[in-house]
């Protein structure tokens, strides 16, 4: 009798085979402990004065494509808005995969924010006119009536921020603690946290 092929490409497992988890049995006490918050305002407050974000989308072959984007004033619920052209590559990329990443930074304040969300293309003319400001004419010379203008609305899925003071004393404290106790400096929830709005 002919042997049947294994369409699932699964190898038979011996009864004596044991499995080990990839997760360590005991948590590493040296690992950084990151606070978790559900308050989206923690993200909004940190990015509201940073006008340029690096927006990353996925191309059709799965490779990542990033470009700087001007951020309209964030809404209180965390909704983010961006002006773009209807015929830009990012529109095609968002239509294929709505997941995007936004990177914000303010190096002088030692502030860095990463946001993951889903983008939606909005072509409502009333909304475009409502959000328009003359500063955008640099990129859209025809003004808010330009038929090639579209909006990208980004709804935040989650985010993470690093907002640690650049004060020399803080770094000195971290160094002294590491030398004295062998433990790394653990930032507070105001300095580093993950934000899951939902």
N, C-alpha and C positions, 0 to 999 in steps of 0.2 A: 504493500500500500504506500503510495507516494506521500511524502511529508508535505503538509500544508504550509504555505508561506505565512509570514507574520506581517500582515498589512500595517499594523500599528507600530512596527519596528520595535517591539517590546521584547526584551530578553527575559527568559525564564529566571525566576529567583529561587535560589537554593533555600530550603527550610532553615539552614544554619546562618543565613545572611542576617546581619544586624545593621540597623540604620542609626546614624548619629545626626542630631540636629546641627545646623550651621550656627545656631545661636549659642553664645557662651552660657554655661550652666550657672555661672555667678556673674552678676553685673560688675563691670569694671568701675571701681570706686573713683578712678581718675577721669572717667568719661565726663564730658561736659553735660550738665543738666540744663535742659532748655525748658523754659516756662511755656505754657500753652494758654492762649486766650481765645475767647469767642467774640471779642469786642473789635469790630472792624475799624472803629475810630482810631485805634492805635496805629493802624496803617495810614489812614487818611491824614491824621495830624502830622505824620512824618514826611509825607510826600507832597503836601499841599503847596509848598513853596519851591518844589523842584519841578521845573517846567519841562525838562527833557527826559524821556525814558528811552531805554533801549528795548524795542519790541521784537520778540523772537517768534517766528511762525515756522511751520513745517512745510517744506516743499513737497512736490508730488513723489519724489524718490525717498522721502524721509529725512533728508538733510535739513539742517536748521539754517534759517535766514534771519539775520538781525539788522535793524536799522533804527536810527534815532527818530523819535516822534514827539511832537509838542503835545503836552497834556493839558486839556481844558481843566478848569477848576473842578476837583473831585466833588461828587455829591455826598451828602451826609451818610447815605446808606452804602457808600463805597463804590458806586457806579462810576466808571471812568469813560471819558469821551475823547475821541481823536478825529481830526479832520484828515481826509485822504482823497485820492483820485479814484474814480470808478475803474479806470483802466490800469491801475497799478498792480504789480505782481502779488502784493499782499492780499488783494481782494480775492484772487483765484485761490491763494493758499488758505485763506479763512473759509472759503466755500467748501474746500476739501476737508479741512480739519480746523474746527473752531478753537481748539486749545492753543493758548498763547502764553508767553511769559513776558513780564515787564521788569526791567532792572532800573532802579533809581539809586543815585549816589550823590553824596555831598561830602567829599573827602575832607574839606576843611573842618567839618564838624564830626568827622569819623562816623558818618551815618550812611548805612547801606540797606536797601530794601529790595526784596524779591517778591514778585506777585505772580501767581498762576491763576488764570481765569479763562473764560470763554468769550469770544468776540462775536458780535452780531453786526451785520451790515445794515445801516439805516439810511434811507434815501428820502425821508420825509422833508419836503422843502421848508415847511414851517419850523421844524426843529432845527434845521440848518441855519435859517435866518435868526432864530432865537439865540443860538449859541455863537453866532458870528461876531468877530471883533476885527477892527481894521488892521491889527497886527498880522492877521492871517493873509493879508493881501500880498505879502512877500512871496508866499507860495501859491496863492490863487489870485493872480492879477485881475481876473474878471469879476472878482467879488463874490458875494453870496449867491448871485444868480447864475454862476457858472454851472451848467448842466452836468459837468464832470465831477462835481463835488459829492462826496458821500461821507457819512460818519461811521466810525467804528465804536460801538458800545461794548465795553468790557465789564462783565460781571465777575467779581472776585470769588474764586473757589477757596483759595488759601494764600497765605503770605508769611513772610519771615523778615524780621528786621534785626539789624545790629546797630545799636545806638550807644556805643560806649564812649565816655568822655576821653578826650585826647590829653587830659591833664597829666603832666609828668608824675604828679604824686600818686595818681591811680596806678600807673604802670609800676612805680616804685613799690607800692603796697603789694601788688601782685607778685613782684619779684621776691620781696622779703618773705611773703607767705610761702612761696614755692620752696625757698631755701630752708625755712624754719620747719615746715611741716611736711614737705614732699608732695603737697597738694596744689593743683592748679587753681588759679583764680576763677571763681564761679560768678558770672555776671548775674545781675538781678533781672527780674522780669521787665524792668524799664529799659534795660540795656540790650537784652536779646530774648526774643520770644517768637514762637510760631503762632499765627493767627488763623483760626478756622471759623469763619463767620457762621457756618451752618451747623 
